């Protein structure tokens, strides 16, 4: 009975109630959105890399090195020379190394040059290895292994040809179309930036940059260089690069390790390092940071990630405070709406009291109205947030490498929803108490 009366009363004032519900929905959307994005970002970032003891790059900030080497966000300020990498690799403390080279892209997705050891040593989550969904790891220079997201979004399958572009922007006017790649494998989904990465060999990165790539605007005039011009640019020692244009099958039969020996890069963007013993991580990190031949920086991924969240802590608190203030403002708006309706409802409440309704009955009706309004707004805000997250899923993945679950549900979500209902119930006591005090005094008087 109480719920039916409360619903009927709200329906009679449906316009003002709807506006109040929308304001509460907006505040719920903001407060739950901020909390969910914060939690999902922490989870997404923490599960991106596992088992890497040290990341070595040019001397820059630890956060910048972590972001571009692991999360494909930003660009390196400088590279590591190949000689420094070789010396790092041969250190007795080092068990394995994985060099990576960044700077190119494919239709908005990052291209990363690396070695076959990347697929063996790189792990994510709880030390989960990378797995191939289809195909295999690149075995020749002009082969590529694409992430699950790249393959799904662009519709690639094993055997397809792709052309990578210079630079990391979404739009590029310079394509390496003289050196197309063949998709040799597609990785299984990992929920990390690996899914949005095109992986090629270091030898391939060196090969495509030995001849300047031509602007895409001229591609329609001549899609392939003349053999004489190509030989002039590359020289006789790199005939295997342009043999593809002459339909020679020699490149695909070349051994992968041989390609790397022949096309040795001058530098790499960063190096993922695994040590023989984790006990010596700090000692080896100090050794890297004091390297005299070149300005290098070694970071421990977990420590750098903690520093990143400490930097973000102030922003998180500021966003949470803003969201809370918006919520309080919407709750006060609901209270104002209930107070404004009290004068119209004085006669209604007085009649209820006159026919024997207890004072608690009146208070409960007003409390129920406030709770129904708050619940409606909270549910609406939650559903809108879920819909927005579903709609932005692909954009967040391609632009920021973030995998955000579509249904924001956690203990903090329940806590915020409970806070919304509790605030509504507490603030509704004000109009409930006033209506109780005034109802018998003014409700049955004859207005002029």
C-alpha positions, -999 to +999 in steps of 0.1 A: +000+000+000+027+025+009+047+018-023+015+022-044+007+055-028+042+067-032+042+057-069+009+074-075+021+106-058+053+107-079+034+101-111+012+131-104+044+152-104+061+133-131+078+162-149+097+175-118+103+139-107+118+130-141+142+160-140+153+150-105+159+114-116+180+126-145+201+148-123+207+119-099+215+097-130+241+122-141+258+123-107+257+085-105+272+082-140+301+105-130+308+089-096+306+053-108+324+061-141+354+077-123+356+048-098+353+021-125+378+037-148+403+040-120+399+004-109+400-010-145+430+011-154+449-003-124+439-038-133+447-034-170+481-018-164+491-043-137+484-073-159+501-060-190+536-074-183+549-102-160+582-118-155+603-089-168+629-079-142+641-047-158+633-025-187+662-006-202+659+025-224+675+058-231+678+080-200+644+096-196+617+095-170+607+061-156+571+067-164+578+077-200+599+046-205+573+023-189+545+039-210+561+036-245+579+003-240+550-016-224+518+003-230+526+018-265+517+052-252+540+081-262+574+078-280+610+073-269+631+104-266+661+086-278+673+051-287+699+026-274+728+019-297+731-017-309+766-020-294+752-010-259+725-036-264+751-063-272+771-055-242+740-056-220+730-089-235+763-105-227+764-094-191+767-125-168+737-114-147+714-115-178+694-146-186+676-133-216+669-100-235+642-089-259+650-057-279+621-037-292+620-010-318+591+015-322+582+043-345+560+029-372+523+021-373+496+004-394+462+020-397+465+036-362+480+005-345+516+004-333+542-016-351+569-031-330+602-046-342+615-074-321+630-109-321+615-143-319+625-145-283+597-119-276+571-146-281+590-170-258+598-147-228+571-120-228+544-128-203+513-111-190+488-115-162+499-143-138+529-152-159+508-163-189+527-168-221+517-154-255+498-180-276+491-180-313+455-182-324+465-191-359+496-194-380+531-191-366+559-167-355+576-147-383+604-168-399+614-145-427+621-107-428+589-096-445+564-114-422+543-100-394+525-114-364+494-093-355+476-090-323+441-103-318+425-068-318+443-058-350+431-090-368+395-087-355+391-050-363+408-050-397+396-085-407+431-100-413+439-137-417+471-156-422+485-149-456+472-114-460+495-086-471+498-054-451+518-022-455+531-003-425+534+035-423+560+058-410+551+075-377+526+066-350+497+088-359+463+076-370+468+092-404+501+089-423+510+103-457+542+081-459+538+044-464+565+017-467+546+003-497+577-009-514+580-035-486+547-052-479+545-077-451+527-111-451+507-120-420+523-152-407+504-155-374+476-140-352+481-139-315+453-150-291+437-123-271+455-112-240+436-081-228+468-061-230+484-037-256+498-068-273+464-072-289+468-038-307+503-043-319+518-055-352+550-075-345+577-077-371+614-086-369+642-061-362+656-070-396+624-059-412+624-025-395+660-020-408+651-032-443+621-009-448+641+022-436+671+016-458+651+029-488+631+061-480+594+053-481+574+072-507+544+094-500+511+076-505+500+104-528+524+090-555+514+055-549+488+056-578+515+067-602+540+039-595+533+013-569+567-004-572+602+010-579+621+002-610+647-026-604+676-003-613+665+024-589+659-001-561+693-016-566+709+018-564+692+026-531+699-007-514+731-018-529+740-054-538+741-066-502+703-062-498+690-078-529+667-100-508+646-069-500+636-061-536+634-096-549+598-096-536+590-071-562+605-093-589+585-123-576+615-142-564+609-166-536+643-164-521+634-140-492+608-163-477+633-191-476+659-171-457+665-181-421+651-157-395+683-156-375+703-150-407+682-120-415+690-105-382+727-110-386+726-095-421+704-066-413+717-055-380+699-024-366+719+006-355+697+011-324+666-001-306+640+018-286+642-003-254+652-038-240+632-061-218+656-079-195+653-111-175+679-118-149+694-151-138+685-142-102+660-116-090+681-110-059+704-089-080+678-067-097+687-036-077+725-041-082+721-046-120+698-016-122+724+005-106+750-009-131+728+001-160+721+036-147+759+041-143+768+029-177+795+052-190+794+046-228+758+058-231+731+075-210+708+045-201+680+041-176+669+008-161+635+006-144+617-022-125+582-024-140+563-029-107+581+000-090+576+023-120+539+014-121+536+022-084+552+056-090+527+062-118+497+055-096+512+078-069+514+106-095+478+098-105+466+097-068+460+135-066+440+134-098+420+104-086+411+122-054+402+154-072+379+135-096+363+116-067+357+148-048+341+165-079+319+134-084+308+135-047+300+171-049+279+166-080+261+138-061+254+160-031+241+187-054+217+164-071+205+151-037+199+186-025+180+192-057+158+162-048+152+176-013+143+210-028+118+194-051+102+175-022+101+207-001+085+226-030+058+200-033+049+200+003+028+231+001+007+215-027+004+183-006-005+198+027-042+192+023-035+156+011-014+149+041-039+165+065-067+143+051-046+113+057-040+123+093-076+132+098-088+097+087-064+081+112-031+078+095-002+078+120+025+104+117+050+077+109+028+068+079+033+103+064+070+102+071+073+067+054+055+079+023+079+108+018+109+086+026+097+060+001+093+087-026+128+099-020+142+063-021+123+055-053+136+087-070+172+079-059+170+042-069+156+052-103+183+077-109+210+054-097+198+025-119+195+048-149+230+062-144+244+027-141+227+015-173+238+046-192+274+041-180+274+005-191+260+015-225+287+042-230+315+017-220+302-008-246+301+019-272+336+033-264+352-002-260+369-002-294+380+034-291+396+030-257+414-001-269+427+014-301+436+048-287+449+040-252+452+002-251+428+000-222+404-029-217+375-016-197+348-041-187+313-031-198+296-038-165+310-017-137+304-039-107+326-041-076+324-036-039+330+001-044+301+002-069+278-012-043+291+012-018+284+042-040+249+030-048+242+025-011+255+060-004+231+074-029+201+057-013+213+066+022+218+103+013+183+104-002+167+088+029+186+112+052+178+143+033+142+133+028+138+135+066+137+173+063+105+176+041+090+147+060+094+164+094+081+197+081+051+181+066+043+164+099+046+197+117+025+217+093-001+193+081-027+196+110-021+233+115-025+245+079-039+216+060-076+219+069-077+257+069-098+274+042-075+293+018-086+328+007 
